[in-house]
Amino acid sequence: MPLVTGIVFTGTFGFLLFIFSFFRVPKRTLTIREDAIVAPADGKVVAIEEIQADEYFTDRRIQVSIFMSPLNVHLRRNPVRGEVTYSRYHKGKYLVAWHPKSSTENERHSVV
């Protein structure tokens, strides 16, 4: 029985550490300037491409896609200073991040 208890404790403690790591909010020194754009999320830029916008804007826009692994801080920031003019929550699927349709079919929140 002590072996099972040790395994359960170790697994639970490891999961707790992962949760604390996943939702951490580290202190950051940001560059606050009118001509600067702050990265909205930690992670790796996987694509910079021109797309046809279809939600708020209706013209072609540049999309920067950032992949956040489970080890990255999962906190998103507003990349520029301004006023929020549009905010919409989209219910959706929970496809893996590398799925081609994940950015359009997954649950997400749009802010303009």
N, CA, C and O atoms as a GROMACS GRO file, in nm:
protein
  448
    1MET      N    1   0.081  -0.121   0.000
    1MET     CA    2   0.000   0.000   0.000
    1MET      C    3   0.085   0.127   0.000
    1MET      O    4   0.048   0.222  -0.068
    2PRO      N    5   0.198   0.134   0.072
    2PRO     CA    6   0.281   0.256   0.068
    2PRO      C    7   0.333   0.286  -0.073
    2PRO      O    8   0.351   0.403  -0.108
    3LEU      N    9   0.356   0.184  -0.155
    3LEU     CA   10   0.403   0.206  -0.292
    3LEU      C   11   0.295   0.276  -0.374
    3LEU      O   12   0.324   0.371  -0.446
    4VAL      N   13   0.172   0.230  -0.363
    4VAL     CA   14   0.060   0.291  -0.436
    4VAL      C   15   0.040   0.436  -0.390
    4VAL      O   16   0.020   0.526  -0.472
    5THR      N   17   0.047   0.458  -0.259
    5THR     CA   18   0.033   0.593  -0.204
    5THR      C   19   0.143   0.685  -0.257
    5THR      O   20   0.115   0.799  -0.293
    6GLY      N   21   0.265   0.636  -0.263
    6GLY     CA   22   0.377   0.715  -0.316
    6GLY      C   23   0.359   0.749  -0.462
    6GLY      O   24   0.387   0.861  -0.504
    7ILE      N   25   0.312   0.653  -0.540
    7ILE     CA   26   0.289   0.676  -0.683
    7ILE      C   27   0.178   0.780  -0.703
    7ILE      O   28   0.193   0.872  -0.783
    8VAL      N   29   0.068   0.766  -0.629
    8VAL     CA   30  -0.043   0.862  -0.640
    8VAL      C   31   0.003   1.001  -0.596
    8VAL      O   32  -0.030   1.100  -0.662
    9PHE      N   33   0.078   1.010  -0.486
    9PHE     CA   34   0.127   1.139  -0.439
    9PHE      C   35   0.220   1.203  -0.541
    9PHE      O   36   0.207   1.322  -0.570
   10THR      N   37   0.313   1.126  -0.596
   10THR     CA   38   0.408   1.179  -0.694
   10THR      C   39   0.335   1.228  -0.819
   10THR      O   40   0.364   1.336  -0.871
   11GLY      N   41   0.241   1.149  -0.868
   11GLY     CA   42   0.164   1.189  -0.985
   11GLY      C   43   0.082   1.314  -0.961
   11GLY      O   44   0.078   1.404  -1.046
   12THR      N   45   0.017   1.321  -0.846
   12THR     CA   46  -0.065   1.438  -0.812
   12THR      C   47   0.022   1.562  -0.796
   12THR      O   48  -0.013   1.670  -0.844
   13PHE      N   49   0.135   1.548  -0.728
   13PHE     CA   50   0.227   1.661  -0.708
   13PHE      C   51   0.283   1.709  -0.842
   13PHE      O   52   0.295   1.829  -0.865
   14GLY      N   53   0.318   1.616  -0.930
   14GLY     CA   54   0.368   1.652  -1.063
   14GLY      C   55   0.263   1.726  -1.144
   14GLY      O   56   0.293   1.824  -1.212
   15PHE      N   57   0.139   1.680  -1.136
   15PHE     CA   58   0.029   1.746  -1.207
   15PHE      C   59   0.007   1.887  -1.151
   15PHE      O   60  -0.016   1.981  -1.228
   16LEU      N   61   0.015   1.903  -1.020
   16LEU     CA   62   0.000   2.034  -0.956
   16LEU      C   63   0.110   2.130  -1.002
   16LEU      O   64   0.082   2.246  -1.031
   17LEU      N   65   0.233   2.082  -1.009
   17LEU     CA   66   0.343   2.166  -1.057
   17LEU      C   67   0.321   2.208  -1.203
   17LEU      O   68   0.350   2.322  -1.240
   18PHE      N   69   0.271   2.116  -1.284
   18PHE     CA   70   0.241   2.148  -1.424
   18PHE      C   71   0.134   2.256  -1.434
   18PHE      O   72   0.147   2.350  -1.513
   19ILE      N   73   0.029   2.245  -1.354
   19ILE     CA   74  -0.079   2.345  -1.354
   19ILE      C   75  -0.025   2.482  -1.313
   19ILE      O   76  -0.056   2.582  -1.377
   20PHE      N   77   0.055   2.487  -1.206
   20PHE     CA   78   0.115   2.614  -1.164
   20PHE      C   79   0.206   2.672  -1.273
   20PHE      O   80   0.207   2.793  -1.294
   21SER      N   81   0.280   2.588  -1.341
   21SER     CA   82   0.368   2.632  -1.448
   21SER      C   83   0.288   2.684  -1.567
   21SER      O   84   0.323   2.786  -1.627
   22PHE      N   85   0.181   2.614  -1.602
   22PHE     CA   86   0.098   2.646  -1.718
   22PHE      C   87   0.030   2.782  -1.701
   22PHE      O   88   0.024   2.860  -1.796
   23PHE      N   89  -0.020   2.812  -1.581
   23PHE     CA   90  -0.095   2.934  -1.557
   23PHE      C   91  -0.014   3.042  -1.485
   23PHE      O   92  -0.072   3.132  -1.424
   24ARG      N   93   0.117   3.035  -1.490
   24ARG     CA   94   0.200   3.134  -1.422
   24ARG      C   95   0.191   3.269  -1.493
   24ARG      O   96   0.160   3.276  -1.612
   25VAL      N   97   0.218   3.375  -1.419
   25VAL     CA   98   0.217   3.510  -1.473
   25VAL      C   99   0.349   3.577  -1.434
   25VAL      O  100   0.356   3.645  -1.332
   26PRO      N  101   0.455   3.557  -1.514
   26PRO     CA  102   0.584   3.615  -1.478
   26PRO      C  103   0.586   3.766  -1.496
   26PRO      O  104   0.513   3.820  -1.579
   27LYS      N  105   0.669   3.833  -1.419
   27LYS     CA  106   0.685   3.978  -1.434
   27LYS      C  107   0.764   4.004  -1.562
   27LYS      O  108   0.866   3.939  -1.587
   28ARG      N  109   0.717   4.098  -1.640
   28ARG     CA  110   0.783   4.132  -1.766
   28ARG      C  111   0.808   4.281  -1.772
   28ARG      O  112   0.728   4.360  -1.721
   29THR      N  113   0.918   4.320  -1.833
   29THR     CA  114   0.944   4.460  -1.862
   29THR      C  115   0.909   4.482  -2.008
   29THR      O  116   0.977   4.431  -2.097
   30LEU      N  117   0.803   4.555  -2.032
   30LEU     CA  118   0.754   4.574  -2.168
   30LEU      C  119   0.804   4.706  -2.226
   30LEU      O  120   0.828   4.802  -2.154
   31THR      N  121   0.820   4.707  -2.357
   31THR     CA  122   0.855   4.829  -2.429
   31THR      C  123   0.725   4.901  -2.461
   31THR      O  124   0.651   4.858  -2.550
   32ILE      N  125   0.697   5.008  -2.390
   32ILE     CA  126   0.573   5.083  -2.413
   32ILE      C  127   0.608   5.208  -2.494
   32ILE      O  128   0.657   5.307  -2.440
   33ARG      N  129   0.582   5.200  -2.624
   33ARG     CA  130   0.605   5.312  -2.714
   33ARG      C  131   0.493   5.313  -2.817
   33ARG      O  132   0.433   5.209  -2.846
   34GLU      N  133   0.465   5.428  -2.871
   34GLU     CA  134   0.357   5.440  -2.971
   34GLU      C  135   0.390   5.363  -3.100
   34GLU      O  136   0.299   5.316  -3.168
   35ASP      N  137   0.518   5.350  -3.132
   35ASP     CA  138   0.558   5.284  -3.256
   35ASP      C  139   0.603   5.140  -3.235
   35ASP      O  140   0.663   5.080  -3.324
   36ALA      N  141   0.574   5.082  -3.117
   36ALA     CA  142   0.617   4.944  -3.088
   36ALA      C  143   0.497   4.852  -3.075
   36ALA      O  144   0.390   4.893  -3.031
   37ILE      N  145   0.516   4.728  -3.114
   37ILE     CA  146   0.414   4.624  -3.099
   37ILE      C  147   0.473   4.518  -3.009
   37ILE      O  148   0.582   4.466  -3.036
   38VAL      N  149   0.403   4.485  -2.901
   38VAL     CA  150   0.447   4.384  -2.805
   38VAL      C  151   0.395   4.248  -2.852
   38VAL      O  152   0.283   4.240  -2.902
   39ALA      N  153   0.474   4.144  -2.838
   39ALA     CA  154   0.427   4.009  -2.873
   39ALA      C  155   0.306   3.976  -2.787
   39ALA      O  156   0.313   3.989  -2.665
   40PRO      N  157   0.195   3.933  -2.847
   40PRO     CA  158   0.074   3.906  -2.771
   40PRO      C  159   0.078   3.776  -2.691
   40PRO      O  160  -0.006   3.755  -2.603
   41ALA      N  161   0.175   3.690  -2.720
   41ALA     CA  162   0.182   3.561  -2.650
   41ALA      C  163   0.324   3.507  -2.655
   41ALA      O  164   0.402   3.540  -2.745
   42ASP      N  165   0.356   3.422  -2.557
   42ASP     CA  166   0.483   3.350  -2.561
   42ASP      C  167   0.466   3.236  -2.661
   42ASP      O  168   0.354   3.193  -2.689
   43GLY      N  169   0.575   3.189  -2.714
   43GLY     CA  170   0.567   3.076  -2.806
   43GLY      C  171   0.657   3.096  -2.925
   43GLY      O  172   0.752   3.175  -2.921
   44LYS      N  173   0.626   3.024  -3.031
   44LYS     CA  174   0.708   3.026  -3.153
   44LYS      C  175   0.622   3.074  -3.269
   44LYS      O  176   0.513   3.023  -3.292
   45VAL      N  177   0.672   3.173  -3.341
   45VAL     CA  178   0.601   3.220  -3.460
   45VAL      C  179   0.614   3.111  -3.567
   45VAL      O  180   0.725   3.077  -3.608
   46VAL      N  181   0.501   3.057  -3.610
   46VAL     CA  182   0.504   2.947  -3.706
   46VAL      C  183   0.460   2.991  -3.846
   46VAL      O  184   0.486   2.920  -3.943
   47ALA      N  185   0.395   3.107  -3.856
   47ALA     CA  186   0.354   3.154  -3.988
   47ALA      C  187   0.328   3.303  -3.984
   47ALA      O  188   0.274   3.357  -3.888
   48ILE      N  189   0.370   3.370  -4.092
   48ILE     CA  190   0.334   3.508  -4.117
   48ILE      C  191   0.285   3.509  -4.260
   48ILE      O  192   0.363   3.490  -4.354
   49GLU      N  193   0.155   3.531  -4.277
   49GLU     CA  194   0.098   3.519  -4.410
   49GLU      C  195  -0.016   3.618  -4.431
   49GLU      O  196  -0.078   3.665  -4.336
   50GLU      N  197  -0.042   3.647  -4.556
   50GLU     CA  198  -0.154   3.734  -4.590
   50GLU      C  199  -0.280   3.648  -4.602
   50GLU      O  200  -0.279   3.544  -4.667
   51ILE      N  201  -0.387   3.692  -4.538
   51ILE     CA  202  -0.513   3.617  -4.540
   51ILE      C  203  -0.627   3.710  -4.578
   51ILE      O  204  -0.615   3.833  -4.572
   52GLN      N  205  -0.738   3.651  -4.618
   52GLN     CA  206  -0.860   3.726  -4.644
   52GLN      C  207  -0.939   3.730  -4.514
   52GLN      O  208  -0.989   3.627  -4.469
   53ALA      N  209  -0.950   3.847  -4.453
   53ALA     CA  210  -1.025   3.862  -4.327
   53ALA      C  211  -1.174   3.848  -4.356
   53ALA      O  212  -1.222   3.895  -4.460
   54ASP      N  213  -1.247   3.784  -4.264
   54ASP     CA  214  -1.390   3.762  -4.290
   54ASP      C  215  -1.480   3.784  -4.168
   54ASP      O  216  -1.599   3.753  -4.172
   55GLU      N  217  -1.423   3.836  -4.060
   55GLU     CA  218  -1.506   3.853  -3.941
   55GLU      C  219  -1.540   4.000  -3.916
   55GLU      O  220  -1.657   4.037  -3.925
   56TYR      N  221  -1.444   4.080  -3.886
   56TYR     CA  222  -1.467   4.222  -3.861
   56TYR      C  223  -1.424   4.304  -3.982
   56TYR      O  224  -1.498   4.390  -4.030
   57PHE      N  225  -1.304   4.276  -4.029
   57PHE     CA  226  -1.254   4.340  -4.150
   57PHE      C  227  -1.291   4.254  -4.268
   57PHE      O  228  -1.315   4.134  -4.253
   58THR      N  229  -1.297   4.313  -4.387
   58THR     CA  230  -1.334   4.234  -4.506
   58THR      C  231  -1.228   4.243  -4.615
   58THR      O  232  -1.254   4.208  -4.730
   59ASP      N  233  -1.109   4.288  -4.581
   59ASP     CA  234  -1.003   4.298  -4.680
   59ASP      C  235  -0.891   4.201  -4.645
   59ASP      O  236  -0.906   4.119  -4.554
   60ARG      N  237  -0.782   4.209  -4.716
   60ARG     CA  238  -0.668   4.121  -4.690
   60ARG      C  239  -0.586   4.180  -4.576
   60ARG      O  240  -0.566   4.301  -4.569
   61ARG      N  241  -0.539   4.093  -4.485
   61ARG     CA  242  -0.463   4.134  -4.367
   61ARG      C  243  -0.344   4.041  -4.349
   61ARG      O  244  -0.341   3.931  -4.405
   62ILE      N  245  -0.245   4.084  -4.271
   62ILE     CA  246  -0.131   4.001  -4.236
   62ILE      C  247  -0.165   3.928  -4.106
   62ILE      O  248  -0.202   3.991  -4.007
   63GLN      N  249  -0.152   3.797  -4.106
   63GLN     CA  250  -0.177   3.714  -3.987
   63GLN      C  251  -0.045   3.659  -3.937
   63GLN      O  252   0.033   3.601  -4.013
   64VAL      N  253  -0.020   3.677  -3.808
   64VAL     CA  254   0.098   3.620  -3.743
   64VAL      C  255   0.047   3.508  -3.653
   64VAL      O  256  -0.028   3.534  -3.559
   65SER      N  257   0.086   3.384  -3.680
   65SER     CA  258   0.041   3.268  -3.601
   65SER      C  259   0.151   3.228  -3.504
   65SER      O  260   0.266   3.208  -3.543
   66ILE      N  261   0.114   3.217  -3.376
   66ILE     CA  262   0.208   3.182  -3.270
   66ILE      C  263   0.163   3.051  -3.207
   66ILE      O  264   0.050   3.039  -3.161
   67PHE      N  265   0.253   2.952  -3.205
   67PHE     CA  266   0.224   2.824  -3.141
   67PHE      C  267   0.272   2.828  -2.998
   67PHE      O  268   0.389   2.857  -2.971
   68MET      N  269   0.181   2.800  -2.903
   68MET     CA  270   0.216   2.795  -2.762
   68MET      C  271   0.218   2.650  -2.718
   68MET      O  272   0.115   2.582  -2.720
   69SER      N  273   0.334   2.601  -2.678
   69SER     CA  274   0.344   2.465  -2.627
   69SER      C  275   0.296   2.464  -2.482
   69SER      O  276   0.280   2.571  -2.423
   70PRO      N  277   0.272   2.348  -2.424
   70PRO     CA  278   0.231   2.342  -2.283
   70PRO      C  279   0.334   2.402  -2.188
   70PRO      O  280   0.301   2.434  -2.074
   71LEU      N  281   0.459   2.418  -2.232
   71LEU     CA  282   0.563   2.476  -2.147
   71LEU      C  283   0.566   2.629  -2.152
   71LEU      O  284   0.632   2.692  -2.069
   72ASN      N  285   0.496   2.690  -2.249
   72ASN     CA  286   0.491   2.835  -2.260
   72ASN      C  287   0.391   2.893  -2.160
   72ASN      O  288   0.299   2.824  -2.116
   73VAL      N  289   0.410   3.020  -2.126
   73VAL     CA  290   0.314   3.091  -2.042
   73VAL      C  291   0.188   3.112  -2.124
   73VAL      O  292   0.194   3.169  -2.233
   74HIS      N  293   0.074   3.067  -2.074
   74HIS     CA  294  -0.052   3.079  -2.147
   74HIS      C  295  -0.128   3.203  -2.101
   74HIS      O  296  -0.236   3.195  -2.041
   75LEU      N  297  -0.069   3.317  -2.130
   75LEU     CA  298  -0.128   3.446  -2.098
   75LEU      C  299  -0.114   3.528  -2.224
   75LEU      O  300  -0.005   3.541  -2.280
   76ARG      N  301  -0.224   3.585  -2.269
   76ARG     CA  302  -0.219   3.667  -2.390
   76ARG      C  303  -0.229   3.814  -2.351
   76ARG      O  304  -0.301   3.850  -2.258
   77ARG      N  305  -0.156   3.897  -2.424
   77ARG     CA  306  -0.154   4.040  -2.399
   77ARG      C  307  -0.206   4.115  -2.521
   77ARG      O  308  -0.207   4.062  -2.632
   78ASN      N  309  -0.249   4.239  -2.499
   78ASN     CA  310  -0.284   4.324  -2.612
   78ASN      C  311  -0.154   4.378  -2.670
   78ASN      O  312  -0.075   4.438  -2.597
   79PRO      N  313  -0.130   4.357  -2.799
   79PRO     CA  314   0.000   4.395  -2.857
   79PRO      C  315   0.020   4.546  -2.876
   79PRO      O  316   0.134   4.592  -2.885
   80VAL      N  317  -0.087   4.622  -2.881
   80VAL     CA  318  -0.077   4.767  -2.898
   80VAL      C  319  -0.174   4.837  -2.806
   80VAL      O  320  -0.270   4.776  -2.757
   81ARG      N  321  -0.149   4.964  -2.782
   81ARG     CA  322  -0.240   5.044  -2.702
   81ARG      C  323  -0.357   5.087  -2.790
   81ARG      O  324  -0.340   5.114  -2.909
   82GLY      N  325  -0.476   5.095  -2.732
   82GLY     CA  326  -0.589   5.141  -2.811
   82GLY      C  327  -0.720   5.117  -2.740
   82GLY      O  328  -0.724   5.086  -2.621
   83GLU      N  329  -0.827   5.131  -2.814
   83GLU     CA  330  -0.962   5.113  -2.763
   83GLU      C  331  -1.024   4.989  -2.827
   83GLU      O  332  -1.015   4.970  -2.948
   84VAL      N  333  -1.086   4.905  -2.746
   84VAL     CA  334  -1.152   4.784  -2.798
   84VAL      C  335  -1.282   4.826  -2.863
   84VAL      O  336  -1.370   4.885  -2.799
   85THR      N  337  -1.295   4.795  -2.993
   85THR     CA  338  -1.417   4.830  -3.066
   85THR      C  339  -1.502   4.708  -3.099
   85THR      O  340  -1.618   4.721  -3.138
   86TYR      N  341  -1.444   4.587  -3.084
   86TYR     CA  342  -1.516   4.464  -3.118
   86TYR      C  343  -1.460   4.352  -3.033
   86TYR      O  344  -1.338   4.336  -3.022
   87SER      N  345  -1.548   4.274  -2.974
   87SER     CA  346  -1.507   4.160  -2.892
   87SER      C  347  -1.612   4.051  -2.909
   87SER      O  348  -1.731   4.075  -2.889
   88ARG      N  349  -1.567   3.931  -2.948
   88ARG     CA  350  -1.662   3.823  -2.971
   88ARG      C  351  -1.600   3.688  -2.933
   88ARG      O  352  -1.488   3.656  -2.972
   89TYR      N  353  -1.677   3.611  -2.856
   89TYR     CA  354  -1.638   3.475  -2.818
   89TYR      C  355  -1.696   3.378  -2.920
   89TYR      O  356  -1.812   3.390  -2.959
   90HIS      N  357  -1.614   3.283  -2.964
   90HIS     CA  358  -1.659   3.182  -3.062
   90HIS      C  359  -1.653   3.045  -2.997
   90HIS      O  360  -1.546   2.998  -2.960
   91LYS      N  361  -1.768   2.980  -2.984
   91LYS     CA  362  -1.766   2.841  -2.939
   91LYS      C  363  -1.703   2.760  -3.051
   91LYS      O  364  -1.709   2.798  -3.168
   92GLY      N  365  -1.644   2.649  -3.014
   92GLY     CA  366  -1.581   2.570  -3.119
   92GLY      C  367  -1.528   2.438  -3.070
   92GLY      O  368  -1.559   2.393  -2.960
   93LYS      N  369  -1.448   2.378  -3.156
   93LYS     CA  370  -1.389   2.248  -3.127
   93LYS      C  371  -1.262   2.265  -3.044
   93LYS      O  372  -1.224   2.377  -3.010
   94TYR      N  373  -1.199   2.155  -3.014
   94TYR     CA  374  -1.072   2.155  -2.940
   94TYR      C  375  -0.970   2.071  -3.018
   94TYR      O  376  -0.916   1.973  -2.968
   95LEU      N  377  -0.947   2.113  -3.142
   95LEU     CA  378  -0.850   2.042  -3.227
   95LEU      C  379  -0.710   2.071  -3.176
   95LEU      O  380  -0.686   2.174  -3.113
   96VAL      N  381  -0.617   1.979  -3.202
   96VAL     CA  382  -0.478   2.002  -3.163
   96VAL      C  383  -0.427   2.127  -3.236
   96VAL      O  384  -0.472   2.158  -3.346
   97ALA      N  385  -0.333   2.196  -3.174
   97ALA     CA  386  -0.287   2.326  -3.224
   97ALA      C  387  -0.228   2.319  -3.365
   97ALA      O  388  -0.238   2.417  -3.440
   98TRP      N  389  -0.168   2.208  -3.402
   98TRP     CA  390  -0.103   2.201  -3.533
   98TRP      C  391  -0.198   2.158  -3.644
   98TRP      O  392  -0.157   2.146  -3.760
   99HIS      N  393  -0.325   2.134  -3.611
   99HIS     CA  394  -0.425   2.099  -3.713
   99HIS      C  395  -0.449   2.222  -3.801
   99HIS      O  396  -0.463   2.333  -3.748
  100PRO      N  397  -0.454   2.207  -3.934
  100PRO     CA  398  -0.470   2.323  -4.023
  100PRO      C  399  -0.593   2.409  -3.995
  100PRO      O  400  -0.590   2.530  -4.017
  101LYS      N  401  -0.700   2.349  -3.947
  101LYS     CA  402  -0.824   2.423  -3.922
  101LYS      C  403  -0.838   2.470  -3.778
  101LYS      O  404  -0.942   2.525  -3.742
  102SER      N  405  -0.737   2.450  -3.694
  102SER     CA  406  -0.751   2.482  -3.552
  102SER      C  407  -0.775   2.632  -3.528
  102SER      O  408  -0.848   2.668  -3.436
  103SER      N  409  -0.716   2.719  -3.609
  103SER     CA  410  -0.732   2.863  -3.585
  103SER      C  411  -0.870   2.914  -3.625
  103SER      O  412  -0.910   3.022  -3.581
  104THR      N  413  -0.943   2.840  -3.706
  104THR     CA  414  -1.076   2.884  -3.746
  104THR      C  415  -1.189   2.803  -3.683
  104THR      O  416  -1.300   2.853  -3.669
  105GLU      N  417  -1.161   2.678  -3.645
  105GLU     CA  418  -1.267   2.592  -3.592
  105GLU      C  419  -1.261   2.573  -3.440
  105GLU      O  420  -1.359   2.527  -3.381
  106ASN      N  421  -1.148   2.606  -3.377
  106ASN     CA  422  -1.136   2.590  -3.231
  106ASN      C  423  -1.207   2.702  -3.157
  106ASN      O  424  -1.238   2.807  -3.214
  107GLU      N  425  -1.233   2.678  -3.029
  107GLU     CA  426  -1.286   2.782  -2.943
  107GLU      C  427  -1.186   2.896  -2.940
  107GLU      O  428  -1.065   2.873  -2.932
  108ARG      N  429  -1.235   3.020  -2.949
  108ARG     CA  430  -1.145   3.134  -2.954
  108ARG      C  431  -1.220   3.262  -2.917
  108ARG      O  432  -1.343   3.262  -2.904
  109HIS      N  433  -1.146   3.370  -2.900
  109HIS     CA  434  -1.202   3.499  -2.867
  109HIS      C  435  -1.138   3.603  -2.958
  109HIS      O  436  -1.015   3.616  -2.960
  110SER      N  437  -1.217   3.676  -3.032
  110SER     CA  438  -1.166   3.779  -3.123
  110SER      C  439  -1.180   3.917  -3.057
  110SER      O  440  -1.284   3.950  -3.002
  111VAL      N  441  -1.073   3.995  -3.064
  111VAL     CA  442  -1.072   4.130  -3.009
  111VAL      C  443  -1.012   4.223  -3.114
  111VAL      O  444  -0.906   4.194  -3.169
  112VAL      N  445  -1.079   4.335  -3.142
  112VAL     CA  446  -1.029   4.435  -3.237
  112VAL      C  447  -1.018   4.566  -3.161
  112VAL      O  448  -0.978   4.667  -3.218
   0.00000   0.00000   0.00000
